[in-house]
Amino acid sequence: MTLDNGNLIVNKDSEEFSFKNFFENGTEGFFRSTPNGRFLTVNPSLADMLGYTSADELVGDFQDLRSQLYVIPEDRDRFLDNLEKYGKSGMEIQFKCRDGSVKWISLRARKVPVNGFGSYYIEGLIIDITSRKNIELALRESEDKFRRTFDQAPIGAAIVDLDLKFVRVNRVLCDISGYSEDELLNKKTVDLVHPDDRALAIGYIDRLLSGELDYYENDRRFVHKNGNIIWVTISMRLLRDEFGRPNSFLPMYLDITSRKNALDALEAAQNRYHAIVEDQIEQVCRHKVDGRHTFANDAYAKFFQQDKNELIGSVFQPEIPEEDKTMVENFMNGLTPQKPVTYMEHRVALPSGHIRWLRRSVRAFFDAEGKPTEYQVVARDVTERVVAEQEIRRISNEKEQYRLNLEAVFSSIPDAVLTLDPDMNVIHINRALSGFCCISDNLVPGKSLMGVAGSCDRSCFGILFKALMKKEPVIEYRLECLVSKPRKVFVVNSSLLRDHERRFKGTVLLIRDITRLANLENQVSSPSGYKNIIGKSSVMQEVYRVMDLLADVETTLLVTGESGTGKELIAEALHYGGSRANGPLIKVNCAALAENLLESELFGHVRGAFTGAVQDKIGRFEAAEGGTLFLDEVGDIPLSTQLKLLRVLERKEYERVGDSKTMKADVRVITATNVDLQKKIRQGLFREDVYYRLKVMTIQLPPLRDRSEDIPVLCQHFVNLLNFEYEKNISRVSDEVMRIFMGYQWPGNIREMRHTLEHAFILCPAGEIRTEHLPRDFNRFQGAPAPNDLRYRTKVDRESIIEAINSAGGNKAKAARQLGIDRRTLYRNLEKR
């Protein structure tokens, strides 16, 4: 290779021809120029990068590197001066494109001596780094964008303090160095540098600190964790605080080991072609217009699962999916002698059936008539990048949809929602809050709740303080707003907000208006009942007396009675009427849970405790902490769980399934059953010690047939309740219906009565409920004797009493039920006769 009057003369030997072949078809920009910067030869990639239709437009006197391309002339002078002084130079600078736009490029060049003439030419590499520069700008724009871009940057990045110690690193740097993030954070940046290069690296850092340099970039050897030597391009910038004082470095690392090895191989003329073309990871091939291959490298043959030797001279066309064929054909048909190179991305189907994405650079060769004769293709598998981009778009779309869905949910739910950060600044409110809170108009996202003006008594602020300061949730806290007229009663729940790393980020407050329910409770807490339990019979009065004694007593309670008699209502009345009213009431139907799940439901489990336990789960005892746990159908608990239940009842201790840590239970336990537990003990199905621990106190709920005097009161209660639920105006049940109800045995007890009246409400348009509105099962009671409601019957003749006693086999209680009177009335009538 020689210079003749400033023109480069290329010898047509095989190795130079191989380099020229790579030079013309590489995906990066290459050039050769005279010492004063005039281009001698430019590859098509560089011309395309700068917006020119062909390389010829940049060559010769038409384009002077020293005056035309550089945006900042000082950059040009400094680059050429360093080249003259050191024999090589590298900078990140801005180039002008043909259309006037500006691109950031990484320009690396070296002096190449010409043997025998004492002169040299410049050989250089140009890489478009506009995208990377945009990333650096984004890193300086905002902390949020910094974190996202830093962690997802496609090159190694780090933040280094003034002592050169890593403060933060991204995943790519870990991959480059072989060290984990924790390992790097215990190192200095110079610890990674090859010992022979450390002095040079420290020298550049000193020049940054002294202000001599604002930025530098050079190639450097790193020592990988496994001991291998790798080459990286490191670019480092000094960051300053708002006062201009240095506070840290921002280095970026690009693994150029492969490229460095390739360039080293280029310098060895004997291996130039093999290193760049044959062994590179890009797929390179040449083929005629008819598809016959004239060349294929190992990467091409391996990718398409073909035998390299069999490819040469044969026709092979990669299978392109139908959706991409038209696009590929348009690109190929657009090649002309004036524009012989094109770039495209499309899918190909491999012989194995897998679909991969390729980025292909295609160069066409034309004959003297302008017809294509041969194509050279350089391709790279970009499947991972394309799939990652598609996944990012999908996730972005999903997140946006989730956000819109959450906005819709927040806007439509009837409960008020208020979210706050740890400093009590408002994050979000929904529309429903305006109907709940007198200061809602002053609640603005970003504004502190403490500075909101208004007449609010701020009674709910204590709940927020507990959630924010103690970082504890609040469950079913009931409060009355003293400001609103008429009065309003709310139930407030507060949950903690955490980010993906479980760090505390605030709280969300849910407010539910239960004013109408509270008013209804006040209605049912009348002389006709006790709290939310309806009934004024003597047997129920005895139940109420016991409940008053148990309201603030922490002992275990066993509630027995037939199904439908209201055992769950007893638990609710004791909970909300006692000292634990502000705590949770957790209900468990022991019969509804599978035997192998009951223990986990009651006590919780830890991850890995059994198959399917993929995460920790709290149990019902832990959920009821500070409140009440109601165990319904306790007679159905398996023997294996009864022993653990006994330990909780006696010692207030338990362990989660699969955990050895003992937990304390501050829980009041109320149990209920409709079976004979003593019979189960005799059958060996229930532990006797558990039974006696449960029945410290017992409430026996009578069936409805034993408290018939409560039937009219219950009827009116359910009529009022169902009027509210069905938005109807039904005044009462007819006398005929009442007569039937008084004579019916009610095997399903109060639950059956409610469902019977609900059936009647559906059929009855208004007015009063009549017999035709009752279920068919009640038809046989029509036409029975006169009603036995105590409102109608207080005296019975002696003959009827004797007949009823005989019919009941001497059982006076049963005889009284048949007559529609209570036992006292029966005895009183017997005494009078």
C-alpha positions in Angstrom: 0.0 0.0 0.0 1.5 3.4 -1.0 0.6 7.1 -1.3 0.9 8.6 -4.8 0.5 12.4 -4.7 -1.8 12.1 -1.8 -3.9 9.3 -3.3 -4.0 5.9 -1.7 -2.8 3.1 -4.0 -4.2 -0.3 -2.8 -2.3 -3.5 -3.9 -4.7 -6.1 -5.2 -3.3 -9.0 -3.2 -5.7 -11.4 -1.4 -5.3 -10.1 2.1 -5.8 -6.5 1.1 -8.8 -7.5 -1.0 -10.2 -9.3 2.1 -9.9 -6.2 4.2 -11.4 -4.1 1.4 -14.3 -6.5 1.3 -14.9 -6.1 5.1 -14.3 -2.4 4.8 -17.1 -2.0 2.2 -19.6 -4.2 4.0 -19.0 -3.6 7.7 -21.9 -2.2 9.8 -19.6 0.5 11.4 -18.2 3.5 9.7 -14.6 3.2 8.3 -12.4 5.7 6.5 -8.9 6.5 5.3 -7.7 10.1 4.9 -4.6 12.2 4.3 -2.8 13.7 7.3 -4.7 17.0 6.7 -8.0 15.2 7.0 -9.1 14.8 3.3 -11.0 11.5 2.8 -9.2 9.0 0.6 -11.8 6.2 0.9 -15.0 5.9 2.9 -17.1 2.8 3.4 -20.9 2.8 2.6 -21.9 2.5 6.2 -20.2 5.9 7.0 -21.9 7.5 4.0 -25.3 6.2 5.1 -24.7 7.2 8.7 -24.1 10.9 7.6 -27.0 10.9 5.1 -25.1 10.7 1.8 -26.3 8.5 -1.0 -22.8 7.1 -1.8 -19.3 7.1 -0.5 -18.0 9.1 -3.5 -19.7 12.2 -2.2 -17.3 12.3 0.8 -14.1 11.4 -1.1 -11.6 13.8 -2.7 -11.7 17.6 -2.9 -15.5 17.5 -2.7 -15.5 17.1 1.1 -12.8 18.3 3.4 -12.8 16.6 6.8 -11.1 19.6 8.4 -13.7 22.2 7.4 -17.0 20.5 6.5 -18.1 17.8 9.0 -17.1 19.1 12.5 -19.7 21.1 14.3 -17.2 22.7 16.7 -13.9 23.5 14.9 -11.9 23.3 18.1 -12.9 19.6 18.4 -11.4 19.1 14.9 -8.2 20.8 15.8 -7.7 19.0 19.1 -8.4 15.7 17.4 -5.8 16.1 14.7 -3.3 17.6 17.1 -3.6 14.6 19.4 -3.2 12.4 16.4 -0.1 14.1 15.2 1.3 14.1 18.8 0.5 10.6 20.0 0.0 8.6 16.7 -3.6 7.9 17.7 -6.6 9.8 18.9 -10.1 9.2 20.1 -13.0 11.6 20.9 -16.7 11.9 21.2 -17.7 14.8 19.0 -20.6 16.1 16.9 -20.7 15.7 13.1 -22.9 17.5 10.6 -25.1 15.3 8.4 -26.0 16.2 4.9 -29.5 17.3 5.8 -28.2 19.7 8.4 -28.9 17.5 11.5 -26.2 16.8 14.0 -25.1 13.4 15.3 -22.9 12.4 18.2 -20.1 10.0 17.0 -17.2 8.2 18.6 -14.2 8.9 16.4 -11.1 6.7 16.8 -8.2 6.9 14.4 -4.5 6.1 14.1 -1.6 7.0 11.9 -0.6 4.2 9.5 3.0 4.7 8.1 3.6 4.1 4.4 6.8 2.0 3.9 9.6 3.7 2.1 8.1 7.1 1.9 8.4 8.4 5.5 4.8 9.5 5.3 1.5 8.2 6.6 -2.2 8.1 6.1 -5.0 8.1 8.7 -7.2 5.0 9.3 -10.3 5.5 11.5 -13.5 4.0 12.9 -16.7 6.0 13.4 -19.6 4.7 15.6 -22.9 6.5 15.9 -23.4 7.2 19.7 -26.3 9.6 19.4 -28.6 7.2 21.4 -26.0 6.8 24.1 -25.6 10.6 24.4 -29.4 10.9 24.7 -29.2 8.5 27.6 -26.5 10.6 29.3 -28.7 13.7 28.9 -31.7 11.8 30.3 -29.5 10.7 33.2 -29.1 14.4 34.1 -32.7 15.4 33.6 -34.4 13.7 36.5 -33.7 11.3 39.3 -36.5 9.0 38.2 -35.4 8.9 34.7 -31.8 8.5 36.0 -32.6 5.4 37.9 -34.6 3.8 35.1 -32.1 4.7 32.4 -29.1 3.8 34.6 -30.3 0.3 35.4 -31.5 -0.4 31.9 -28.6 1.1 30.0 -27.2 -1.3 27.4 -23.6 -0.4 28.4 -21.8 -0.7 31.8 -22.4 2.3 34.0 -21.4 3.3 37.5 -21.2 6.1 40.0 -17.8 6.5 41.7 -17.0 8.8 44.7 -13.9 11.0 44.8 -12.0 8.2 46.5 -12.7 6.2 43.3 -14.9 3.7 45.2 -18.0 2.3 43.4 -21.2 3.8 44.9 -23.6 2.3 42.3 -23.3 -0.1 39.4 -25.7 -1.5 36.9 -26.2 -5.1 35.7 -24.2 -4.7 32.5 -21.0 -3.7 34.4 -21.4 -6.8 36.6 -21.6 -8.9 33.4 -18.5 -7.2 32.0 -16.4 -7.6 35.1 -17.7 -10.9 36.4 -18.3 -9.5 39.8 -21.7 -9.2 41.6 -23.0 -5.8 42.6 -22.1 -6.4 46.3 -18.6 -7.3 45.3 -18.1 -4.2 43.1 -19.4 -1.9 45.8 -16.4 -3.0 48.0 -13.9 -2.1 45.2 -12.4 0.9 43.6 -12.6 1.5 39.9 -8.8 1.2 39.5 -9.0 -2.3 41.2 -10.5 -3.6 37.9 -7.7 -2.0 35.7 -4.8 -4.1 34.6 -1.7 -3.3 36.8 0.2 -2.1 33.7 -2.6 0.4 32.9 -3.4 1.8 36.4 -0.9 4.6 36.4 -2.3 5.9 33.1 -5.9 5.6 34.5 -5.0 7.5 37.7 -3.3 10.2 35.5 -6.5 10.8 33.6 -8.5 11.0 36.8 -6.1 13.6 38.2 -6.5 15.6 35.0 -10.2 15.5 35.4 -10.0 16.7 39.1 -7.5 19.5 38.1 -9.9 20.8 35.5 -7.5 20.1 32.6 -10.1 17.7 31.1 -13.9 17.8 31.3 -14.1 14.3 29.9 -11.9 11.6 28.6 -12.3 8.3 26.7 -9.7 5.6 26.0 -9.3 1.9 25.7 -8.0 0.0 28.7 -7.3 -3.5 29.9 -9.5 -4.9 32.7 -8.8 -8.0 34.7 -12.0 -10.2 34.7 -12.9 -11.9 38.0 -11.9 -15.2 36.4 -8.4 -13.8 35.7 -8.9 -13.2 31.9 -7.8 -9.9 30.3 -10.6 -8.0 28.7 -10.6 -4.7 26.7 -13.0 -2.0 27.5 -13.7 1.5 26.2 -14.1 3.6 29.3 -15.5 7.1 29.1 -15.5 9.1 32.4 -17.0 12.5 33.3 -16.5 14.5 36.5 -19.9 15.4 38.1 -20.1 18.6 40.1 -22.6 19.8 42.7 -24.7 23.0 42.4 -21.8 25.1 43.6 -19.4 23.7 41.0 -17.5 21.5 43.4 -16.5 18.0 42.3 -18.6 15.3 44.0 -18.4 12.1 41.9 -17.4 10.5 38.7 -19.7 9.0 36.0 -17.8 6.3 34.1 -19.3 4.1 31.4 -17.8 0.9 30.1 -18.1 -0.8 26.8 -16.7 -4.3 26.3 -14.6 -4.1 23.1 -12.7 -7.3 23.6 -14.1 -8.8 20.5 -13.6 -5.7 18.4 -10.1 -5.2 19.9 -9.2 -8.7 18.9 -10.6 -8.2 15.5 -8.7 -5.0 15.0 -5.5 -6.6 16.2 -6.1 -9.3 13.7 -6.5 -6.7 11.0 -3.0 -5.5 11.7 -1.8 -9.0 11.1 -2.2 -9.2 7.3 -2.0 -12.9 7.1 -5.1 -13.4 9.4 -7.1 -10.3 8.4 -9.8 -11.9 6.3 -10.2 -14.9 8.6 -10.5 -12.9 11.8 -13.0 -10.4 10.5 -15.1 -12.3 8.1 -14.7 -16.0 8.8 -14.7 -15.9 12.6 -17.0 -12.9 13.3 -20.4 -13.5 14.9 -22.2 -11.7 12.1 -23.5 -13.9 9.3 -21.8 -13.1 6.0 -22.6 -14.5 2.6 -22.6 -13.7 -1.1 -25.0 -15.1 -3.6 -26.0 -14.6 -7.3 -29.3 -13.2 -8.4 -30.6 -16.8 -8.8 -29.7 -17.6 -5.2 -26.5 -19.6 -5.8 -24.1 -19.0 -3.0 -20.5 -18.0 -3.8 -19.4 -17.5 -0.2 -20.7 -18.2 3.3 -18.9 -17.9 6.6 -19.1 -20.3 9.5 -21.6 -18.1 11.4 -24.0 -18.1 8.5 -23.9 -21.8 8.0 -24.3 -22.5 11.7 -27.2 -20.1 12.1 -29.2 -21.7 9.3 -28.1 -25.2 10.2 -26.4 -25.9 6.9 -23.2 -27.5 5.8 -20.9 -24.7 4.7 -19.2 -26.7 2.0 -22.5 -27.8 0.5 -23.8 -24.2 0.5 -21.2 -23.0 -2.0 -22.6 -23.3 -5.5 -26.1 -24.3 -4.4 -29.3 -22.4 -4.2 -30.4 -21.6 -0.6 -33.0 -19.0 0.3 -33.9 -18.5 4.0 -37.6 -19.0 4.6 -39.2 -15.6 5.4 -42.8 -15.5 6.9 -45.5 -14.2 4.5 -46.1 -11.1 6.6 -42.4 -9.9 6.0 -42.0 -11.0 2.4 -43.4 -7.9 0.8 -41.3 -5.6 2.9 -38.1 -7.5 2.0 -38.9 -7.5 -1.7 -39.5 -3.7 -1.6 -36.1 -3.2 0.0 -34.3 -5.4 -2.5 -36.1 -3.9 -5.5 -35.1 -0.4 -4.3 -31.3 -1.2 -4.7 -29.8 0.8 -7.6 -26.2 1.5 -8.7 -26.6 4.9 -7.0 -27.9 3.4 -3.8 -26.4 -0.2 -3.7 -26.8 -0.7 0.1 -29.9 -1.1 2.2 -30.6 -2.2 5.8 -33.7 -4.1 7.0 -35.0 -6.1 9.9 -37.2 -9.1 9.4 -38.0 -12.6 10.7 -36.7 -15.8 9.3 -37.8 -19.4 9.9 -35.0 -21.8 10.8 -35.1 -25.5 9.6 -35.9 -26.3 13.3 -39.1 -24.3 13.1 -37.9 -21.5 15.4 -38.5 -17.9 14.3 -35.6 -15.4 14.7 -35.2 -11.7 13.9 -32.3 -10.6 11.7 -30.8 -7.1 11.0 -29.4 -7.4 7.5 -27.1 -5.1 5.5 -27.4 -6.0 1.8 -25.1 -4.7 -0.9 -25.8 -5.2 -4.5 -23.2 -5.4 -7.3 -24.3 -4.3 -10.8 -23.0 -4.9 -14.3 -22.3 -2.2 -16.9 -26.0 -2.1 -17.8 -27.0 -1.4 -14.2 -28.5 -4.9 -13.6 -27.7 -6.6 -10.3 -25.4 -9.6 -10.6 -24.6 -10.5 -7.0 -25.6 -9.6 -3.5 -23.4 -9.5 -0.3 -25.3 -9.9 3.0 -24.0 -9.2 6.5 -26.6 -10.1 9.1 -26.9 -10.1 12.9 -29.3 -12.0 15.1 -31.3 -9.3 17.0 -34.1 -11.5 18.3 -33.3 -10.8 22.0 -33.4 -7.1 21.4 -36.6 -7.1 19.4 -38.3 -9.4 21.9 -37.2 -7.1 24.7 -38.6 -4.1 22.9 -41.9 -5.9 22.3 -42.0 -7.0 26.0 -41.3 -3.4 27.1 -44.1 -2.1 24.9 -46.4 -4.8 26.2 -45.6 -4.1 29.8 -45.9 -0.4 29.2 -49.4 -0.9 27.7 -50.3 -3.2 30.6 -49.2 -0.7 33.1 -51.2 2.0 31.4 -54.3 -0.2 31.3 -53.8 -1.1 35.0 -53.6 2.6 35.7 -56.8 3.4 33.8 -58.5 0.4 35.5 -57.5 1.6 38.9 -58.7 5.1 38.0 -62.0 3.7 37.0 -62.3 1.6 40.2 -61.4 4.5 42.4 -63.9 6.7 40.6 -66.8 4.2 40.7 -66.6 2.5 44.2 -69.0 3.9 46.7 -66.5 3.9 49.5 -64.2 7.0 49.9 -60.6 6.4 49.1 -57.7 8.6 50.3 -54.0 7.8 49.9 -51.2 9.6 51.7 -47.4 9.5 51.7 -45.4 9.0 55.0 -45.4 12.9 55.5 -49.3 13.0 55.2 -49.2 14.6 51.8 -52.2 13.7 49.7 -51.4 11.3 46.8 -54.9 10.5 45.5 -58.6 10.9 46.4 -61.7 9.6 44.6 -65.0 11.3 43.8 -66.9 9.5 46.6 -64.9 11.4 49.2 -66.8 14.6 48.5 -70.0 13.0 49.8 -68.3 11.8 53.0 -65.9 14.6 54.1 -66.6 18.3 54.8 -63.0 19.2 53.8 -62.8 17.2 50.7 -62.8 20.3 48.4 -59.5 21.4 50.1 -57.8 18.0 49.6 -55.4 18.5 46.7 -52.8 15.9 45.5 -49.4 17.0 46.8 -50.8 19.1 49.7 -50.3 18.2 53.3 -53.3 16.9 55.1 -52.2 18.7 58.2 -52.5 22.1 56.6 -56.0 21.7 55.3 -58.4 24.3 56.6 -62.0 23.5 57.5 -64.4 22.7 60.4 -63.6 19.0 60.4 -63.2 17.5 63.9 -60.3 15.4 62.4 -61.5 12.3 64.4 -60.1 10.0 61.7 -56.7 11.6 61.8 -55.8 9.4 64.8 -56.2 6.3 62.5 -53.9 7.9 60.0 -51.3 8.6 62.6 -51.4 5.0 63.8 -50.9 3.7 60.3 -48.2 6.2 59.3 -46.2 6.4 62.6 -46.6 2.8 63.8 -46.8 1.4 60.3 -49.8 -0.7 61.4 -53.0 -1.3 59.5 -56.4 -0.4 61.0 -59.3 -2.8 60.5 -63.0 -2.0 60.8 -62.6 1.1 63.1 -66.0 2.6 63.8 -66.4 6.3 64.4 -69.1 9.0 64.4 -68.6 12.3 62.6 -69.6 15.1 65.0 -69.6 17.8 62.4 -72.0 16.5 59.8 -75.7 17.2 60.2 -77.5 14.8 60.5 -75.0 12.6 62.2 -73.0 10.2 60.1 -71.4 6.9 61.2 -68.4 5.5 59.3 -66.3 2.4 59.3 -62.7 3.2 58.5 -60.0 0.8 57.3 -56.4 1.7 56.7 -53.8 -0.4 54.9 -50.1 0.3 54.3 -48.6 1.2 50.9 -45.3 -0.5 50.0 -43.2 -0.5 46.9 -41.8 -3.5 45.0 -39.0 -3.8 47.6 -41.5 -3.8 50.5 -40.4 -0.3 51.6 -43.1 1.8 53.4 -44.5 4.4 51.1 -47.7 5.6 52.9 -51.2 4.5 53.6 -54.6 4.2 52.0 -57.7 5.1 53.9 -61.1 3.5 53.0 -64.2 5.1 54.5 -67.6 3.4 54.4 -70.8 5.2 55.3 -72.8 2.9 57.6 -75.2 5.5 58.9 -78.3 3.7 57.7 -77.0 0.4 59.2 -76.3 2.2 62.5 -79.8 3.6 62.5 -81.2 0.2 61.8 -79.2 -1.2 64.7 -80.6 1.5 66.9 -84.1 0.4 65.8 -83.5 -3.3 66.7 -81.8 -2.4 70.0 -85.3 -1.8 71.5 -87.4 -3.4 74.2 -88.2 -6.1 71.7 -84.6 -7.3 71.6 -81.0 -7.0 72.7 -78.5 -5.2 70.5 -79.1 -6.9 67.1 -80.9 -9.9 68.5 -84.7 -9.9 68.3 -86.9 -11.5 70.9 -88.7 -10.7 74.2 -89.6 -14.2 75.4 -88.6 -15.3 78.8 -86.0 -17.8 77.5 -84.4 -15.0 75.4 -84.4 -12.7 78.4 -82.3 -15.3 80.2 -79.9 -15.3 77.3 -79.6 -11.5 77.4 -78.9 -11.7 81.1 -76.0 -14.0 80.6 -74.7 -11.9 77.7 -74.6 -8.8 79.9 -72.4 -10.7 82.3 -70.1 -11.9 79.5 -69.7 -8.6 77.6 -66.3 -7.7 79.1 -65.2 -11.1 80.3 -62.4 -12.7 78.3 -63.3 -16.3 79.0 -64.1 -18.8 76.3 -67.8 -19.1 75.3 -69.6 -22.1 73.7 -72.9 -21.2 72.0 -75.1 -24.2 71.2 -78.4 -24.5 69.4 -80.1 -25.8 66.3 -79.1 -24.5 62.9 -80.6 -21.1 62.2 -81.2 -20.0 65.8 -78.7 -17.1 65.5 -75.5 -18.3 67.1 -73.4 -16.0 64.9 -75.4 -13.0 66.2 -74.5 -13.9 69.7 -70.8 -13.6 68.8 -71.3 -10.3 67.0 -73.3 -8.8 69.9 -70.6 -9.8 72.4 -67.8 -8.5 70.3 -69.3 -5.1 69.4 -70.7 -4.7 72.9 -67.5 -5.4 74.7 -64.0 -3.9 75.2 -62.7 -5.5 71.9 -65.2 -3.6 69.7 -62.4 -1.6 68.0 -60.5 -4.9 67.1 -61.4 -7.3 64.3 -64.1 -9.9 64.4 -62.9 -12.9 62.4 -65.3 -15.7 61.6 -64.4 -19.2 60.6 -66.8 -22.0 59.5 -64.8 -25.0 60.5 -67.1 -27.4 58.6 -66.5 -25.5 55.3 -62.7 -26.0 55.3 -61.0 -29.2 54.2 -59.2 -31.1 57.0 -55.8 -30.6 55.5 -56.3 -26.8 55.2 -57.9 -26.0 58.5 -54.7 -25.9 60.5 -53.1 -23.6 58.0 -56.2 -21.4 58.0 -56.3 -21.1 61.8 -52.6 -20.7 62.5 -51.1 -19.6 59.2 -48.0 -21.1 57.5 -44.6 -20.1 56.2 -43.3 -20.5 52.6 -42.3 -24.0 51.8 -44.2 -25.6 54.7 -46.0 -27.8 52.3 -46.6 -28.2 48.5 -48.2 -25.1 47.2 -47.1 -22.8 50.1 -45.3 -20.3 47.8 -45.4 -17.5 50.3 -46.1 -16.7 54.0 -49.7 -16.6 55.1 -51.1 -15.2 58.3 -53.8 -17.4 60.0 -57.1 -16.4 61.5 -55.7 -16.2 65.0 -53.2 -13.7 63.9 -55.8 -11.8 61.8 -58.0 -11.6 64.9 -55.2 -10.1 67.1 -56.7 -7.7 69.6 -60.3 -8.8 68.7 -62.5 -11.8 68.6 -62.3 -15.1 66.7 -65.6 -16.9 66.2 -65.3 -20.7 65.4 -68.6 -21.9 64.0 -69.3 -25.6 63.8 -66.4 -26.3 66.2 -67.6 -29.9 66.5 -66.2 -30.6 63.0 -62.6 -29.7 63.8 -60.4 -32.8 63.3 -58.7 -34.4 66.3 -55.2 -33.5 65.0 -56.1 -29.8 65.1 -58.0 -30.0 68.4 -54.8 -30.5 70.3 -53.3 -27.3 68.9 -56.5 -25.5 69.6 -56.4 -26.6 73.2 -52.9 -25.1 73.5 -54.0 -21.7 72.2 -57.0 -21.7 74.6 -55.0 -22.6 77.6 -51.6 -20.9 77.0 -52.4 -18.3 74.3 -49.5 -19.7 72.2 -49.3 -21.2 68.7 -46.9 -21.7 65.8 -47.5 -21.2 62.1 -47.4 -24.5 60.1 -43.7 -25.1 59.2 -42.4 -22.5 61.6 -40.7 -23.0 65.0 -41.3 -19.5 66.3 -43.9 -19.3 69.0 -46.5 -16.5 68.7 -48.7 -15.0 71.3 -52.5 -14.8 70.7 -54.3 -11.8 72.2 -57.7 -13.1 71.0 -61.1 -13.8 72.6 -62.5 -17.1 71.4 -66.2 -17.7 70.9 -67.3 -21.1 69.6 -70.6 -22.5 68.4 -72.1 -25.9 67.4 -75.4 -27.4 66.5 -74.3 -31.0 67.4 -74.1 -32.9 70.7 -70.4 -32.7 71.6 -70.8 -35.2 74.4 -72.1 -37.7 71.9 -69.0 -37.0 69.7 -66.8 -37.5 72.7 -68.3 -41.0 73.3 -67.8 -41.8 69.6 -64.1 -40.8 69.9 -64.5 -37.8 67.5 -64.0 -35.0 69.9 -61.5 -34.6 72.7 -63.0 -34.4 76.2 -60.3 -31.9 77.5 -61.1 -29.6 74.6 -64.8 -29.8 75.3 -64.4 -28.8 78.9 -62.1 -26.0 77.9 -64.7 -24.7 75.5 -67.7 -24.8 77.8 -66.3 -22.6 80.5 -69.5 -20.6 79.8 -72.4 -21.9 77.6 -75.3 -20.1 76.0 -78.1 -22.5 74.8 -80.2 -20.8 72.1 -83.8 -22.1 72.1 -85.4 -23.1 68.8 -88.0 -20.8 67.4 -90.8 -23.3 68.2 -90.0 -22.9 71.9 -90.3 -19.1 71.8 -93.4 -18.7 69.7 -94.3 -15.4 71.4 -91.3 -13.9 69.6 -92.7 -14.8 66.1 -94.8 -11.6 65.7 -91.8 -9.4 66.8 -89.5 -11.2 64.4 -92.0 -10.9 61.6 -92.2 -7.2 62.0 -88.5 -6.9 62.2 -87.9 -8.8 59.0 -90.7 -6.8 57.2 -88.9 -3.5 58.2 -85.5 -5.0 57.1 -86.8 -6.3 53.8 -88.6 -3.1 53.0 -85.2 -1.4 53.2 -83.5 -4.0 51.1 -86.1 -4.4 48.4 -87.2 -0.7 48.5 -90.9 -1.7 49.0 -93.6 -0.5 51.3 -95.2 -3.6 52.8 -96.9 -2.9 56.1 -97.4 -6.3 57.8 -98.3 -9.9 57.4 -102.0 -10.8 57.4 -103.8 -12.4 60.3 -104.1 -15.6 58.3 -100.4 -15.7 57.6 -99.7 -15.0 61.3 -102.0 -17.8 62.3 -100.0 -20.2 60.0 -96.7 -18.9 61.3 -97.8 -19.4 64.9 -98.7 -23.0 64.2 -95.7 -23.9 62.1 -92.8 -25.8 63.8 -90.0 -23.9 62.0 -87.4 -26.7 61.6 -85.1 -24.1 60.0 -85.7 -21.7 62.9 -85.1 -17.9 62.4 -83.2 -18.4 59.2 -86.1 -20.2 57.6 -88.5 -17.5 58.7 -86.4 -14.8 57.0 -86.2 -16.8 53.8 -89.9 -17.4 53.9 -90.6 -13.7 54.2 -88.1 -12.9 51.5 -89.9 -15.3 49.2 -93.2 -13.5 50.1 -91.6 -10.1 49.5 -90.6 -11.0 46.0 -94.2 -12.0 45.2 -96.0 -9.3 47.1 -96.2 -6.0 45.3 -97.3 -3.9 48.3 -99.8 -3.8 51.2 -99.7 -6.9 53.4 -98.3 -10.4 52.9 -101.1 -12.9 52.3 -101.2 -16.7 52.1 -100.8 -16.8 48.3 -97.4 -15.1 48.7 -96.0 -17.9 50.9 -94.0 -20.9 49.6 -96.0 -24.0 48.6 -94.9 -25.9 51.7 -97.3 -23.7 53.8 -100.4 -24.5 51.8 -101.3 -27.4 54.1 -101.6 -25.0 57.0 -104.4 -23.0 55.5 -107.8 -23.6 57.1 -106.2 -24.8 60.4 -107.8 -23.8 63.8 -107.8 -20.2 65.1 -104.5 -18.4 65.5 -102.5 -19.3 68.5 -100.7 -16.0 68.8 -100.6 -14.9 72.4 -102.1 -11.6 71.3 -105.2 -13.5 70.5 -105.2 -16.4 73.0 -104.8 -16.1 76.8 -107.5 -18.5 78.0 -108.1 -22.1 77.0 -110.9 -24.5 78.1 -109.9 -27.4 80.3 -111.0 -30.0 77.7 -108.6 -28.6 75.1 -105.8 -28.6 77.6 -106.4 -32.2 78.6 -106.7 -33.3 75.0 -103.4 -31.5 74.1 -101.6 -33.1 77.1 -102.7 -36.5 76.1 -101.8 -35.9 72.5 -98.3 -34.8 73.7 -97.8 -37.9 75.8 -97.9 -35.9 79.0 -95.3 -33.4 77.8 -96.8 -30.1 79.0 -94.3 -27.9 77.1 -95.3 -29.7 73.8 -98.9 -29.4 74.7 -98.5 -25.6 75.3 -96.9 -25.3 71.8 -99.8 -27.1 70.3 -102.2 -24.8 72.0 -100.3 -21.7 71.0 -99.6 -20.6 74.6 -96.5 -20.7 76.8 -96.1 -23.1 79.7 -96.9 -20.5 82.3 -100.3 -19.8 80.7 -100.9 -23.5 80.5 -100.2 -23.9 84.3 -102.2 -20.9 85.1 -105.2 -22.2 83.2 -104.9 -25.6 84.9 -104.8 -24.0 88.4 -107.9 -22.0 87.7 -109.8 -25.2 86.8 
